[in-house]
Amino acid sequence: MGWAVGSAGSTTILYVLNVILMYYMVTALGLDPVVAGGFMLAGRVYDAVIDLLVGHGSDATRSRWGRRRPWMAAGAVLSALGMAMLFSGVYGQGPAGNAFLICGLLLTFTGYSTFSIPASAMPAEITRSAEVRTSLMAWRTFFIQLASLAGGALAPAMIAWGGSSLGAFALMGYTMAAFVFVTMATSVVAVRGLPEGDLTREPSQPGLRHGLSGFRQLFSNRPFLVLLCVKFCGFVGSAAIGATGLFFMRDILGRGEVGMAQFALVSGILGTLSVPLWRWLARGASKPAICAAALGLSCATSASWLLASAQEHDLVFLARSAMAGFATTGSLLMTLSMLPDTIAHGVVRSGQRKEGLYAAFFEFFQKAAFAIAPFLVGYLLQANGYRSGPGAVQDAAALEAVRLSMALIPAVAQGLGIVLILLFYRLPDPGQSVSGNEALLA
């Protein structure tokens, strides 16, 4: 369980960046939506490069603290510093303020990758049991849903309580930074002594050739590649909802930041409570089938936002929020538990331990989705005349763009994920392996 605590911190970063940051740049700083989306896209491109460096570096690390813990510890510090800078508003609006914001964004991305990639690599090293991996990922999903209460519910509520002022955003940023550091640092302490892979059993192939062989292993692992594509679709849906959510709550439903806090609170609570149910289902049925069913529920819930209005009853809004949390938890738990299974499959086939590289590519696809979706949302809003700045009034075309960003983009992405996992995901039975490399996972 201690290993999973850090997921609360890393996921809080994702919530704050995806749900709050674009809204902050457009409404508080007065940036055009496409410019705000461009900042986030540029940050994600930088982050993609960092992912690969961290993945390779943590695989190759030899220290008395292990392969992963030094990186995770550095990530906890950098993430907290970046989050504190991001919303501080030290230089206010203008070029200096924008430059300071970008520095905070890059530092946050660096810290997130430095922590999350080594941490994500550990389940495939800790155990060979698919059942135990599912248990580990159930705890991780539990803490991810708790993070939705911090980054998804508390953060917007703090902004609303402070009147959406720059000071309110700054206080929220400092609070989230402290939460991120405490949870990540707890995980660093908790993983001390856990297995991190016996590198002495791996054949020695130093240099560039060895590095390239890791990429060959990854690209020949079809179950992993299909899972990457499924996760990419899910992340695009989540990122579009996150980037649009506050705009939708304010401009379409008339609920403002409080509405976003209510949505995140209900979905987070239902998601947290549903973890045991999804774990129980995974014991008696196929993980891909359960994942497809959960994505189907997510797709239907996303599409239902097309019918939402300011006149709908509170119970309808809360029911939709609850279904979103329930469905998201199912797809999240299944894909997370399938990830170490596909990594272990690659290790057994190739005889090389490259868990960090796998985790880096997994994070890379997540970052790509969380870069592309906000940029698309920003472009769609800008193209339809969305007005930035506090108190701006939107016309019908801009409001329709907000609605489509909240409903259509996620529904299409989640539907594509269903097709991919049902038609293309096939993981061979571990008992059928004849490679002789199973000892690497012992």
N, C-alpha and C positions, 0 to 999 in steps of 0.2 A: 504493500500500500504506500509506503514512504516514497518509492520511486515515482508513483503517480501524482503525488502532491504538486510537483513542479508544473504539471499540466494546467493547474489552475492559474498560475502566473503567466505562462506562455499564451494560453488561450485568452486571458484578459487583455494582453497586448493586441491580439487579433481583433477582439471585440471593439476596443477603444479606437484602433486605427481604422477599422472598417465601418463602424457605426457612427463614431463621433468626429473623426478628423476631417472628412470632406464637408460635413455640416458646419464645423467650426471655421474652416477656411472660407466657405461661401457666405455664411450668415454673419459671422463675427469679424472676420478679416476683410470681407468684401471682395474676395477673389472671384473671377468668373469661373463657372463650373468646369469648363474645359481646361482652364489653367490648373485648378485644384486637382482634377483628374490626372493631368500631365505630371504634376509633382509626385503623385502616388505611383504613377507608372514608372517614372524615372527611379524612384526609390526601390521599386520591386526589381527593376533590371539590375541595379547595383546588388540587391540582395541575392539575386540568382547566382551571381559570380561568387559571392561569399559562401553560399551553400556548398558549392562544389569544393572550395578550398577547405572549409571546415570538415566536410565529410571525409576527404582524403587525409587531412591532417590528423583527425581523431583516430582513424584506422591505423595510422603509422606511429602514433604516440607511444612511447615507452617511459613510464615514470613510476615512482614508488606510490603515487596516488592512483595509478591505473591509467587506462586509455581514455576514459570518458570524463571522469570527475574534474580534472583541471579545466577542461573546456566549459563544462557546465558551471563551474564556479565563476569563471570570467564572464560568462553570459549573464549570470544573475546581476553582477555589478553593472555591466554595460547597459543592460535593459532598463534597470531602474534609473540610471543617469539620463538615458535618452528620453524616457517617459516624463521625467521631471522637466526636461528642457522643452519638450514638444509643445506644451500648452501654457508655458510660463508667461508668454507675452512680454518678455523682458524688454524688447525693443519695439513693442507695439506693431502698428501697421507700417507698410512701406518696405523698401528693399532690404534694410537691415533686419527687420523683423522676419521677412521671408527667408533670408539667408540663415538666421538663427533657427527657424523652424525646420529648414531642410537639414541642417546639421543634427538637430535632435532626431529627425526622422531616420537619417542614415545610422546614427548611433543606436537607435532602438532596433532597427533591422539587424544590425551587426550582433547585438546582444541576443536577440531572439534566436538567430541561427546558431550562434555559438553555444547556446544552451540546448535548444530543442533537437538539433540533429544528433548529437551524441546520446541524448536521452532516448530518442526514438530508436536508436540502434540497439539498445540494451535488451529488449525482450527476446530477440532471436538468440542472444548470447546467454541469457539467464536460464532458459529451459528448452528442452526438446519437445515438451508436451503441448499439443495444440489446445488441450483443455485448460492447461495452466496459463497459456498465452491469452486465451479468451478471458480468464479470470483477471489477469493483469490489465487487459484492455477494458474490462468492466469497471475496474477502479479508476482507470484513466478517464473513461467516459463520465463517471460520477463526478470527478473533479473538474472536468471540462464543463459540465452542466452547472456546477457551483460557480465557475467563472462567469457564466452567463448572468448570474445574479449580481456579480461585481461589475463587470464591464458592460453588460447589457441592460441592467436594471438600475443599479446604484449610480453609475456614472451619469446617465441622462437625468436621473432624479436630482442629483447634486447641481447640475446645470440649471434645471428648472427652479430649484429652491433659491439659487443665486440670481434669478432674473435673466439668465442667458448672458450675463456680463462677462467681460474678459477675466475678471477676478474669479468668477464661478468656474470658468474653464480651467484656470490655473490651479485652484484648490482641488478640483477633480483630478487633474494630472498628477499633483503631488501625492494624493491619496492612493491612486492606482499604482504609482511608482513604488510606494511603500509595500503595498500588497504583493506586487510582482516580486520584489526582492525577498520578502519573508518566505513566500511559498517556494520559490526557486532554491533559496538557500537551504530550506528544510529538506528538499529532495537531494541536494548535494550531500548533506550529512547522512541521510537515510540510506543511500546506495553504497556506502562504504562497506567493502567486503563482499559485495555481490559479484558473481562471475562476469567477466568481460571478454571471454574467449581466450583459449590457449593458443597463442601465436606460435609456440614452438612446434606445433603439429602441422603448421602450414608449410608447404614446400617453399624454399628460399628462391625467389626470383627478383632480385633487386633491380632498381632503375626504371627507366621509362617503359620497358617491355612489360614489367610487372604491373605498372599503373594502367597501361592500355588493356591488359588482360582483364582487369576489373571491369572496364567498360564493356568488353566483349561478353563477360559473364552476365552483366545486367541486361544488355540488349538481346541476349539469347534466351532470357527468362520470360517466356510469353505470359504466364499467369501474372507476373509482376507488372508487365507493360499494360496488360488489359486493366488491372486494378488501378494503375496510374490514371488511365483515361477515364475510368468510372469516377475516381476521386476528383479529377479535374472538373468533370461535369457537375458533381455535387458542390464543389467549391465555387464554381461560377454562379450557381444558384444562390448559395449562401452569401457570397460577396455582393451580388446585385441587390438582394434584400437588405443587407446591412448598409450598403451605400445609399439606398433610397429610403430606408425606413423612417428616418426623422423627417425628411421632406414629405413623405406620404402621410405620416401621422399629423403633421401640421397643416399641410395644404389640402389634403383630401378628406381626412377624417375629423379635422379640427380638434385633435387631442393634444397636439404639441409634444414637448419632451416627456410629459407625464404619460402620454399614451405609449410612447416607446418603452418607458420604464415598466408600465403595466404589462405590455406584450412580453418583454424579456423576463419579467418576474414569473408570470404564469407559465410560459414555455419552459423556463429554467426549472421551476419546481416540478412540473409534470415530467420533464425529461429526466431529472434526477430520480424521481420515484419509479420511473419505468425501467431503469437499468436492470433490476433483478428479473423482470418479466422478459426482456429481450435476451438476457443471458440464459434463462430457462429455455426459451425457444431455440436458441443455438445448440442446445444439447441434443435435441431430438429432430432437428431438421437441417437442411443444407444452408450453410452461411450465405452463399450467393442468392439462393431463393428468398431467404429472409431479407437480405439487403434489397433485392428487387421490390419486394412488397413494401418495405419502408420508403423506398424512393417513390413508389407509386402513391403512397399517402402524402408525401411531400409535394409531389407534382400536383395532386388534386387541391391541396391546401394553398399552394402558390397561385394556381389559376383562380381560386375563389376570391382573391383580392380584387379581381376585375369587377365583382359585384358589390364590393364594400362601399359604404357611403357614410357621411356624417350623421345620417338619420337612423342607421342600424342600431338595434338594441345592444346594450352592453354585454348581454349574455352571448350574443352571436360573436362579438369581438373576442370575448374571453374564450369561447369554445374554439374559435379558429387559432388563437394563440396556443391553447393547450394541445391541439392536434399538431401544430407545427413543432412543438417541443417533443412530443411523443415520437413523431415520425423521424425527426432529425436524429434523435438519440439512437433509434434502431439502425439507420444507415451508417451513422458514425461508429457505433460499436462493432458492427459487422465488418466494415472496411478496415478498421484499426486492428481487429483480431485476425483478419486475413493477411495483413501486411507482413508480420513476422513469419507466417506460414510460407509465403512466397519467397521471403528472404532465405529461410532455411532450405527451401527447395533449390535455390541457386547455389548455396554453399555446398550442399551435398553433391550437386551435379559437377561443380567445378573444382572443389577442393581448396577454395580460397575464401578467407574471411574478409568480406567487404561490406559488413553491415552499415558502416558509416556512409559509404558511397550510396548504398540503397536509400538510406534515410535522407541523404542530401537530395537525391533525385525526387523523392517523395515530397520533400519540402519545396523543391524547385517548382513542381507542378502546382502545388498549393499557392506559392507566391505568384506564379504566372496567372492563375485564375483571379487572385485577389488584386492583381494589377490590371488585367484586361477588363473585368466587370466594372469597377469604378470608373475607368476611363470611358467605357461605352455609355455608362449612365451619365457621366458629365457631358459627353458629346451629344447624347440624345436630348438632354435638358437644354444645352446651349443652342442646338439647332432648332429647337422649338420655342426659343425666346424666353427661357427661364431667367428671371431677374434676380441678381444677387443683392446682398446687403440686408440689414435689419428692417423688418416691416414691409418688404417689397410685396406688391400685389401681382399675382400671376394671372395670365389669360387662359382661355380654354385649351389652346394647343399645348402650353407648358404643363397644365394639369394632366392632360392626357398622356404626355411623356412620362410624368411621374408615375401614373398608374401602370403603364406598360412596363416600366423599369421594375416595378415592384412585383408584377404578376407574370408577364409573358416571358421575360428573359429567364427567370428561375424555372418556370414550368417546362420550357423547351429543353433547357440543360438537363434537368432531372429526368425527363422522358428519354433523352438520349442515353443517359447512364443506365437506365433499365434495359434498353436494347443491347448495350455493350456487355453487361454482366450476364445476361441470359444466353446470348448467342456465342460469346467468345471466351468466357472465363472457364478454364479447365485446369484443375490442379491435380497432378498424379498422386496416387496413394503413396505415402512415404514408405510403406512396406514393400513397394515394388522397386525401390532403388537398388541398382547393382553397381554403383560407382565405387563403393568401398570407402567413401569419404565421410560416412556417418560419424566417425570418431571425432571429427572436428566440432561437432555439436555437443559432445559429451561434457 
